[in-house]
Amino acid sequence: MKTLEEWLRALPIFAALDEGERELLVRQSLTRELQRGEVLALQGDVWPYLLLVGKGRIDAVKASSQGRSLLVTTLSAGELFWGPAFFQEGASLPASLEAHGRTRVHIWPRQAIEPLLLARASILWEMCCLMIQRMQRASTVVEELAFQPVAGRLARLLVAVSAGREEEAIPRSVTLDEIAARIGTTREVACRFLHRFAEEGLIDITRSEFVVHDQRRLEELARQVKG
């Protein structure tokens, strides 16, 4: 597991910093240890911070007024995130930030980073490049939600989680609520489609594990798009 100083040396966004600047960032950082499900920041908060995931994962989860949740993205160790208020005064977070498991994060307020941004154009350039990558990722999520039916999105998730391990008992690492959030639907709809897949003989599923019986059919469903 990398230390904060090692992450600062490894990440392209901080590559131009000298030793003194990296040491200053280490001293200015706030390190937090989070447990699974613990919320770092809520959707709607004004959160003017830069975040580096040092260990574990952070989920960005967007909630609707109808009570549905959507997993927008997952930030793994070494990934950066900043709230809109980091650049735009008063802008609110579009999604909540939740720990996926035991997670360590390093946080800097805008005031600590702003002098470096003004002095080092390369940092701003790397942040812009990272933002483009995030926009492309978000475009893929929106496209799947708009053009792929729920059955296809669920099949895609099962294919990804099983990783080709047909007829092998696979421990369930996500709850039903997490499945629903990942495919952009409700808990009840996700449950209904899981039972339908089981009834059709594609999978067996219990509270603790599942088995994929028909990988080919799941892959076919995962490729389905709306006409």
TIKELO-409845 format. One record per atom (N, C-alpha, C): residue in one letter; atom name; x, y, z. Coordinates in steps of 0.2 Angstrom, whole numbers, plus 5000, padded with zeros to 4 digits. Example, Ala and Ser with C-alpha at 12.3 -4.5 7.8 and 13.67 -1.06 7.14 Angstrom:
2
 residuo atomo    X    Y    Z
       A     N 5066 4972 5039
       A    CA 5062 4978 5039
       A     C 5066 4984 5039
       S     N 5064 4989 5035
       S    CA 5068 4995 5036
       S     C 5064 5000 5039
***
This chain:
227
 residuo atomo    X    Y    Z
       M     N 5004 4994 5000
       M    CA 5000 5000 5000
       M     C 5004 5006 5000
       K     N 5003 5011 4995
       K    CA 5007 5017 4995
       K     C 5006 5022 5000
       T     N 5011 5025 5002
       T    CA 5010 5031 5007
       T     C 5007 5037 5003
       L     N 5005 5042 5006
       L    CA 5003 5048 5002
       L     C 5009 5051 4998
       E     N 5015 5051 5001
       E    CA 5021 5054 4998
       E     C 5022 5050 4991
       E     N 5021 5043 4992
       E    CA 5022 5039 4986
       E     C 5017 5040 4980
       W     N 5011 5041 4983
       W    CA 5006 5043 4978
       W     C 5007 5050 4974
       L     N 5009 5055 4978
       L    CA 5011 5061 4975
       L     C 5017 5061 4970
       R     N 5021 5056 4971
       R    CA 5027 5055 4966
       R     C 5024 5051 4960
       A     N 5019 5047 4961
       A    CA 5017 5042 4956
       A     C 5012 5046 4951
       L     N 5008 5050 4953
       L    CA 5002 5053 4949
       L     C 5005 5058 4945
       P     N 5003 5058 4938
       P    CA 5005 5063 4933
       P     C 5003 5070 4935
       I     N 4997 5071 4939
       I    CA 4995 5078 4940
       I     C 5000 5081 4945
       F     N 5004 5077 4949
       F    CA 5008 5080 4954
       F     C 5016 5079 4951
       A     N 5017 5077 4945
       A    CA 5023 5075 4943
       A     C 5028 5081 4943
       A     N 5026 5087 4942
       A    CA 5030 5093 4941
       A     C 5032 5096 4948
       L     N 5029 5094 4953
       L    CA 5031 5097 4960
       L     C 5038 5095 4962
       D     N 5041 5099 4966
       D    CA 5047 5098 4968
       D     C 5046 5095 4975
       E     N 5052 5093 4978
       E    CA 5051 5089 4985
       E     C 5048 5093 4990
       G     N 5050 5100 4990
       G    CA 5047 5104 4995
       G     C 5039 5105 4995
       E     N 5037 5105 4988
       E    CA 5030 5106 4987
       E     C 5026 5100 4989
       R     N 5029 5094 4988
       R    CA 5026 5088 4990
       R     C 5025 5087 4997
       E     N 5031 5089 5001
       E    CA 5031 5089 5008
       E     C 5025 5093 5011
       L     N 5024 5099 5008
       L    CA 5019 5104 5010
       L     C 5012 5101 5009
       L     N 5011 5097 5004
       L    CA 5005 5094 5002
       L     C 5003 5089 5007
       V     N 5008 5085 5009
       V    CA 5008 5080 5014
       V     C 5006 5083 5021
       R     N 5009 5088 5023
       R    CA 5007 5091 5029
       R     C 5000 5095 5029
       Q     N 4998 5097 5023
       Q    CA 4992 5100 5023
       Q     C 4986 5096 5022
       S     N 4987 5089 5021
       S    CA 4982 5085 5019
       S     C 4978 5083 5026
       L     N 4972 5081 5025
       L    CA 4968 5078 5030
       L     C 4966 5071 5028
       T     N 4969 5066 5033
       T    CA 4968 5059 5031
       T     C 4962 5056 5035
       R     N 4957 5053 5032
       R    CA 4952 5050 5035
       R     C 4951 5042 5033
       E     N 4950 5038 5039
       E    CA 4948 5031 5038
       E     C 4941 5030 5038
       L     N 4938 5027 5033
       L    CA 4931 5026 5032
       L     C 4929 5019 5032
       Q     N 4924 5017 5035
       Q    CA 4921 5010 5035
       Q     C 4916 5009 5029
       R     N 4914 5003 5028
       R    CA 4910 5002 5022
       R     C 4903 5005 5023
       G     N 4901 5009 5018
       G    CA 4894 5012 5019
       G     C 4895 5019 5022
       E     N 4901 5021 5025
       E    CA 4901 5028 5028
       E     C 4901 5033 5023
       V     N 4898 5038 5024
       V    CA 4897 5044 5019
       V     C 4902 5049 5020
       L     N 4906 5051 5015
       L    CA 4911 5056 5016
       L     C 4908 5063 5015
       A     N 4903 5063 5010
       A    CA 4900 5070 5008
       A     C 4893 5068 5005
       L     N 4888 5072 5006
       L    CA 4881 5071 5004
       L     C 4880 5074 4997
       Q     N 4876 5071 4993
       Q    CA 4873 5075 4987
       Q     C 4870 5081 4989
       G     N 4872 5087 4986
       G    CA 4869 5093 4988
       G     C 4874 5097 4992
       D     N 4879 5094 4995
       D    CA 4883 5098 4999
       D     C 4888 5102 4995
       V     N 4890 5108 4998
       V    CA 4895 5112 4995
       V     C 4901 5110 4997
       W     N 4905 5107 4993
       W    CA 4911 5103 4995
       W     C 4917 5105 4991
       P     N 4921 5110 4993
       P    CA 4926 5113 4989
       P     C 4933 5110 4991
       Y     N 4934 5103 4990
       Y    CA 4940 5099 4992
       Y     C 4942 5095 4986
       L     N 4949 5094 4986
       L    CA 4952 5089 4982
       L     C 4953 5082 4986
       L     N 4951 5077 4983
       L    CA 4951 5070 4986
       L     C 4956 5065 4982
       L     N 4960 5062 4986
       L    CA 4964 5057 4983
       L     C 4963 5050 4987
       V     N 4961 5045 4984
       V    CA 4959 5039 4987
       V     C 4966 5035 4988
       G     N 4968 5034 4995
       G    CA 4974 5031 4996
       G     C 4974 5023 4997
       K     N 4968 5021 4999
       K    CA 4966 5014 5000
       K     C 4959 5013 4999
       G     N 4957 5007 4996
       G    CA 4950 5005 4996
       G     C 4947 5009 4990
       R     N 4940 5010 4990
       R    CA 4936 5013 4985
       R     C 4931 5018 4988
       I     N 4929 5023 4984
       I    CA 4924 5027 4985
       I     C 4919 5027 4980
       D     N 4913 5026 4981
       D    CA 4907 5026 4976
       D     C 4904 5033 4976
       A     N 4903 5035 4970
       A    CA 4899 5041 4969
       A     C 4892 5039 4967
       V     N 4887 5040 4972
       V    CA 4880 5038 4971
       V     C 4875 5044 4971
       K     N 4871 5044 4965
       K    CA 4866 5049 4964
       K     C 4859 5046 4966
       A     N 4856 5050 4970
       A    CA 4849 5048 4972
       A     C 4844 5053 4968
       S     N 4838 5050 4966
       S    CA 4833 5053 4963
       S     C 4827 5055 4968
       S     N 4823 5059 4967
       S    CA 4817 5061 4971
       S     C 4812 5055 4972
       Q     N 4813 5050 4968
       Q    CA 4808 5044 4968
       Q     C 4812 5039 4972
       G     N 4817 5040 4975
       G    CA 4821 5036 4980
       G     C 4825 5031 4976
       R     N 4826 5031 4970
       R    CA 4831 5027 4966
       R     C 4838 5030 4967
       S     N 4843 5025 4966
       S    CA 4850 5027 4967
       S     C 4853 5024 4961
       L     N 4858 5028 4959
       L    CA 4863 5026 4953
       L     C 4870 5027 4955
       L     N 4874 5022 4954
       L    CA 4881 5022 4955
       L     C 4884 5025 4949
       V     N 4886 5031 4950
       V    CA 4889 5035 4944
       V     C 4896 5033 4942
       T     N 4900 5032 4947
       T    CA 4907 5030 4946
       T     C 4910 5027 4953
       T     N 4915 5024 4952
       T    CA 4919 5021 4958
       T     C 4926 5024 4957
       L     N 4929 5027 4963
       L    CA 4935 5029 4963
       L     C 4940 5024 4967
       S     N 4945 5021 4963
       S    CA 4949 5016 4967
       S     C 4956 5020 4969
       A     N 4960 5016 4973
       A    CA 4966 5019 4975
       A     C 4970 5022 4970
       G     N 4972 5028 4972
       G    CA 4976 5032 4967
       G     C 4972 5037 4962
       E     N 4966 5037 4963
       E    CA 4961 5041 4959
       E     C 4960 5047 4963
       L     N 4959 5053 4959
       L    CA 4957 5059 4962
       L     C 4950 5061 4960
       F     N 4947 5066 4964
       F    CA 4941 5068 4963
       F     C 4940 5075 4966
       W     N 4937 5080 4963
       W    CA 4936 5086 4967
       W     C 4928 5088 4966
       G     N 4925 5091 4971
       G    CA 4919 5094 4971
       G     C 4918 5100 4966
       P     N 4912 5101 4963
       P    CA 4911 5107 4959
       P     C 4913 5113 4962
       A     N 4912 5114 4969
       A    CA 4914 5120 4972
       A     C 4921 5121 4973
       F     N 4925 5116 4971
       F    CA 4933 5117 4971
       F     C 4934 5123 4966
       F     N 4930 5123 4961
       F    CA 4931 5128 4956
       F     C 4926 5134 4955
       Q     N 4920 5131 4957
       Q    CA 4914 5136 4956
       Q     C 4911 5137 4963
       E     N 4912 5143 4966
       E    CA 4909 5145 4972
       E     C 4902 5143 4973
       G     N 4900 5139 4978
       G    CA 4894 5138 4980
       G     C 4890 5132 4976
       A     N 4894 5129 4972
       A    CA 4891 5123 4968
       A     C 4891 5117 4972
       S     N 4885 5114 4971
       S    CA 4884 5108 4975
       S     C 4886 5101 4972
       L     N 4887 5096 4976
       L    CA 4889 5090 4974
       L     C 4883 5086 4970
       P     N 4885 5083 4964
       P    CA 4879 5080 4961
       P     C 4878 5073 4963
       A     N 4882 5070 4968
       A    CA 4881 5064 4970
       A     C 4885 5063 4977
       S     N 4882 5058 4981
       S    CA 4885 5057 4987
       S     C 4892 5053 4987
       L     N 4896 5054 4991
       L    CA 4903 5050 4991
       L     C 4903 5045 4997
       E     N 4903 5039 4995
       E    CA 4902 5033 5000
       E     C 4908 5028 5000
       A     N 4910 5026 5006
       A    CA 4915 5021 5006
       A     C 4912 5014 5004
       H     N 4916 5011 4999
       H    CA 4914 5004 4997
       H     C 4916 4999 5002
       G     N 4921 5000 5005
       G    CA 4923 4995 5010
       G     C 4928 4999 5015
       R     N 4933 4996 5018
       R    CA 4937 5000 5022
       R     C 4942 5004 5018
       T     N 4941 5011 5019
       T    CA 4944 5015 5014
       T     C 4948 5021 5017
       R     N 4954 5023 5014
       R    CA 4958 5028 5017
       R     C 4958 5034 5012
       V     N 4956 5040 5014
       V    CA 4956 5046 5009
       V     C 4961 5051 5012
       H     N 4963 5055 5007
       H    CA 4967 5061 5009
       H     C 4964 5067 5005
       I     N 4962 5072 5009
       I    CA 4958 5078 5007
       I     C 4962 5084 5008
       W     N 4961 5089 5003
       W    CA 4964 5096 5003
       W     C 4959 5101 5002
       P     N 4958 5106 5006
       P    CA 4953 5111 5004
       P     C 4956 5115 4998
       R     N 4952 5119 4995
       R    CA 4954 5123 4989
       R     C 4959 5128 4991
       Q     N 4959 5131 4997
       Q    CA 4964 5136 4998
       Q     C 4971 5133 4999
       A     N 4972 5126 5000
       A    CA 4978 5123 5000
       A     C 4981 5122 4993
       I     N 4977 5120 4989
       I    CA 4979 5118 4982
       I     C 4980 5124 4977
       E     N 4976 5130 4978
       E    CA 4975 5135 4974
       E     C 4982 5138 4972
       P     N 4986 5140 4977
       P    CA 4993 5142 4975
       P     C 4997 5138 4970
       L     N 4996 5132 4971
       L    CA 5000 5127 4966
       L     C 4997 5127 4959
       L     N 4990 5128 4959
       L    CA 4987 5128 4952
       L     C 4989 5134 4949
       L     N 4989 5140 4952
       L    CA 4991 5146 4949
       L     C 4999 5146 4947
       A     N 5003 5143 4951
       A    CA 5010 5143 4949
       A     C 5012 5137 4944
       R     N 5008 5132 4944
       R    CA 5010 5126 4940
       R     C 5004 5125 4935
       A     N 5005 5127 4929
       A    CA 5000 5126 4923
       A     C 4999 5119 4922
       S     N 5005 5115 4923
       S    CA 5004 5108 4921
       S     C 4999 5104 4926
       I     N 4998 5106 4932
       I    CA 4993 5103 4936
       I     C 4986 5104 4933
       L     N 4985 5110 4931
       L    CA 4978 5112 4928
       L     C 4977 5108 4922
       W     N 4982 5107 4918
       W    CA 4982 5103 4911
       W     C 4980 5096 4913
       E     N 4983 5093 4918
       E    CA 4982 5086 4920
       E     C 4975 5085 4923
       M     N 4973 5090 4926
       M    CA 4966 5090 4929
       M     C 4961 5091 4923
       C     N 4962 5095 4918
       C    CA 4958 5095 4912
       C     C 4958 5088 4909
       C     N 4963 5085 4908
       C    CA 4964 5078 4905
       C     C 4960 5073 4908
       L     N 4960 5074 4915
       L    CA 4956 5069 4919
       L     C 4949 5070 4919
       M     N 4947 5077 4918
       M    CA 4940 5078 4918
       M     C 4937 5076 4911
       I     N 4941 5076 4906
       I    CA 4939 5073 4899
       I     C 4938 5066 4900
       Q     N 4942 5062 4903
       Q    CA 4941 5055 4904
       Q     C 4935 5053 4908
       R     N 4933 5058 4913
       R    CA 4927 5057 4917
       R     C 4921 5058 4913
       M     N 4921 5063 4909
       M    CA 4916 5065 4904
       M     C 4914 5059 4900
       Q     N 4920 5056 4897
       Q    CA 4919 5050 4893
       Q     C 4916 5044 4896
       R     N 4918 5043 4902
       R    CA 4915 5038 4907
       R     C 4908 5039 4908
       A     N 4906 5045 4910
       A    CA 4899 5047 4911
       A     C 4895 5046 4905
       S     N 4897 5048 4899
       S    CA 4894 5047 4893
       S     C 4892 5040 4891
       T     N 4897 5035 4893
       T    CA 4895 5028 4892
       T     C 4890 5026 4897
       V     N 4890 5028 4903
       V    CA 4884 5027 4908
       V     C 4878 5029 4906
       V     N 4877 5035 4903
       V    CA 4871 5038 4901
       V     C 4869 5034 4895
       E     N 4873 5032 4890
       E    CA 4871 5029 4884
       E     C 4868 5022 4886
       E     N 4871 5018 4891
       E    CA 4868 5012 4893
       E     C 4861 5013 4897
       L     N 4861 5018 4901
       L    CA 4854 5019 4904
       L     C 4849 5021 4899
       A     N 4851 5025 4894
       A    CA 4846 5027 4889
       A     C 4844 5022 4884
       F     N 4849 5017 4882
       F    CA 4848 5013 4876
       F     C 4848 5005 4878
       Q     N 4850 5004 4884
       Q    CA 4850 4997 4886
       Q     C 4845 4995 4891
       P     N 4841 4990 4890
       P    CA 4835 4988 4895
       P     C 4838 4986 4901
       V     N 4834 4986 4906
       V    CA 4837 4983 4913
       V     C 4840 4976 4913
       A     N 4836 4972 4909
       A    CA 4839 4965 4909
       A     C 4846 4965 4906
       G     N 4847 4969 4901
       G    CA 4854 4969 4898
       G     C 4859 4972 4903
       R     N 4857 4977 4907
       R    CA 4862 4980 4911
       R     C 4863 4976 4917
       L     N 4858 4972 4919
       L    CA 4860 4967 4924
       L     C 4864 4961 4922
       A     N 4863 4959 4916
       A    CA 4867 4954 4913
       A     C 4874 4956 4912
       R     N 4875 4962 4910
       R    CA 4882 4965 4909
       R     C 4885 4965 4916
       L     N 4882 4967 4921
       L    CA 4885 4967 4928
       L     C 4887 4960 4930
       L     N 4882 4955 4929
       L    CA 4884 4948 4931
       L     C 4889 4945 4927
       V     N 4890 4947 4921
       V    CA 4896 4944 4917
       V     C 4902 4947 4919
       A     N 4902 4954 4921
       A    CA 4908 4957 4924
       A     C 4910 4954 4930
       V     N 4905 4953 4935
       V    CA 4907 4950 4942
       V     C 4909 4943 4941
       S     N 4906 4939 4937
       S    CA 4908 4932 4936
       S     C 4914 4931 4933
       A     N 4916 4935 4928
       A    CA 4922 4935 4925
       A     C 4924 4928 4921
       G     N 4918 4925 4918
       G    CA 4919 4919 4915
       G     C 4919 4913 4919
       R     N 4918 4913 4925
       R    CA 4918 4907 4930
       R     C 4911 4904 4930
       E     N 4910 4901 4924
       E    CA 4903 4897 4923
       E     C 4903 4891 4928
       E     N 4898 4890 4931
       E    CA 4896 4884 4935
       E     C 4901 4884 4941
       E     N 4903 4890 4943
       E    CA 4907 4890 4949
       E     C 4904 4895 4954
       A     N 4903 4893 4961
       A    CA 4900 4897 4966
       A     C 4904 4903 4967
       I     N 4901 4909 4966
       I    CA 4905 4915 4967
       I     C 4902 4919 4973
       P     N 4905 4921 4978
       P    CA 4903 4924 4984
       P     C 4900 4931 4981
       R     N 4894 4933 4984
       R    CA 4891 4939 4983
       R     C 4894 4945 4986
       S     N 4897 4949 4983
       S    CA 4901 4955 4986
       S     C 4897 4961 4986
       V     N 4891 4961 4983
       V    CA 4887 4967 4983
       V     C 4880 4965 4985
       T     N 4876 4970 4989
       T    CA 4870 4969 4991
       T     C 4865 4970 4985
       L     N 4858 4969 4986
       L    CA 4853 4970 4981
       L     C 4853 4977 4980
       D     N 4853 4981 4985
       D    CA 4853 4989 4984
       D     C 4859 4991 4980
       E     N 4865 4988 4981
       E    CA 4871 4990 4977
       E     C 4870 4988 4970
       I     N 4867 4982 4969
       I    CA 4865 4980 4962
       I     C 4861 4985 4958
       A     N 4855 4987 4962
       A    CA 4851 4992 4959
       A     C 4854 4998 4957
       A     N 4858 5000 4962
       A    CA 4862 5007 4961
       A     C 4867 5006 4955
       R     N 4870 5001 4954
       R    CA 4874 5000 4948
       R     C 4871 5000 4942
       I     N 4865 4997 4941
       I    CA 4861 4997 4935
       I     C 4856 5002 4934
       G     N 4855 5006 4939
       G    CA 4851 5012 4938
       G     C 4843 5010 4938
       T     N 4842 5006 4943
       T    CA 4835 5004 4944
       T     C 4833 5004 4951
       T     N 4827 5001 4953
       T    CA 4825 5000 4960
       T     C 4827 4994 4963
       R     N 4827 4993 4969
       R    CA 4828 4987 4972
       R     C 4823 4981 4970
       E     N 4817 4983 4970
       E    CA 4812 4978 4968
       E     C 4813 4976 4961
       V     N 4814 4980 4956
       V    CA 4815 4978 4949
       V     C 4821 4974 4948
       A     N 4827 4976 4952
       A    CA 4833 4971 4951
       A     C 4831 4964 4954
       C     N 4828 4964 4960
       C    CA 4826 4958 4963
       C     C 4822 4953 4958
       R     N 4817 4957 4954
       R    CA 4812 4953 4950
       R     C 4816 4950 4944
       F     N 4821 4954 4941
       F    CA 4825 4952 4936
       F     C 4830 4946 4938
       L     N 4833 4947 4944
       L    CA 4837 4941 4946
       L     C 4833 4935 4947
       H     N 4827 4935 4949
       H    CA 4823 4929 4950
       H     C 4821 4927 4943
       R     N 4820 4931 4938
       R    CA 4818 4929 4931
       R     C 4824 4925 4928
       F     N 4830 4928 4929
       F    CA 4836 4924 4927
       F     C 4836 4917 4930
       A     N 4835 4917 4936
       A    CA 4835 4911 4940
       A     C 4830 4906 4937
       E     N 4824 4908 4936
       E    CA 4819 4904 4933
       E     C 4820 4901 4926
       E     N 4824 4906 4922
       E    CA 4826 4904 4916
       E     C 4832 4899 4915
       G     N 4835 4898 4921
       G    CA 4841 4893 4922
       G     C 4847 4897 4920
       L     N 4847 4903 4920
       L    CA 4854 4907 4918
       L     C 4858 4907 4924
       I     N 4855 4908 4930
       I    CA 4859 4908 4936
       I     C 4856 4905 4942
       D     N 4859 4903 4947
       D    CA 4857 4902 4954
       D     C 4859 4907 4959
       I     N 4855 4909 4963
       I    CA 4857 4915 4967
       I     C 4854 4914 4974
       T     N 4859 4915 4979
       T    CA 4857 4915 4986
       T     C 4859 4921 4990
       R     N 4858 4922 4996
       R    CA 4860 4928 5000
       R     C 4868 4928 5000
       S     N 4871 4923 4999
       S    CA 4879 4923 5000
       S     C 4883 4922 4994
       E     N 4879 4919 4989
       E    CA 4883 4917 4983
       E     C 4879 4916 4977
       F     N 4882 4916 4971
       F    CA 4878 4915 4965
       F     C 4882 4910 4960
       V     N 4879 4907 4955
       V    CA 4882 4903 4951
       V     C 4879 4904 4944
       V     N 4883 4905 4939
       V    CA 4881 4907 4932
       V     C 4881 4900 4928
       H     N 4875 4899 4925
       H    CA 4874 4892 4922
       H     C 4875 4893 4914
       D     N 4873 4899 4912
       D    CA 4873 4901 4905
       D     C 4876 4907 4903
       Q     N 4883 4907 4903
       Q    CA 4887 4913 4902
       Q     C 4885 4916 4895
       R     N 4884 4912 4890
       R    CA 4883 4914 4883
       R     C 4877 4918 4882
       R     N 4871 4916 4886
       R    CA 4865 4919 4886
       R     C 4865 4926 4889
       L     N 4869 4926 4895
       L    CA 4870 4932 4898
       L     C 4874 4937 4894
       E     N 4879 4935 4890
       E    CA 4882 4940 4886
       E     C 4878 4942 4880
       E     N 4873 4938 4878
       E    CA 4869 4940 4873
       E     C 4864 4946 4875
       L     N 4861 4945 4881
       L    CA 4857 4950 4885
       L     C 4861 4956 4886
       A     N 4867 4956 4887
       A    CA 4871 4961 4889
       A     C 4873 4966 4883
       R     N 4872 4963 4877
       R    CA 4873 4966 4871
       R     C 4867 4970 4868
       Q     N 4861 4968 4871
       Q    CA 4855 4971 4869
       Q     C 4854 4978 4870
       V     N 4851 4981 4865
       V    CA 4850 4989 4865
       V     C 4843 4990 4863
       K     N 4840 4995 4865
       K    CA 4833 4997 4863
       K     C 4833 4999 4855
       G     N 4828 4997 4852
       G    CA 4827 4999 4845
       G     C 4825 5006 4844
***
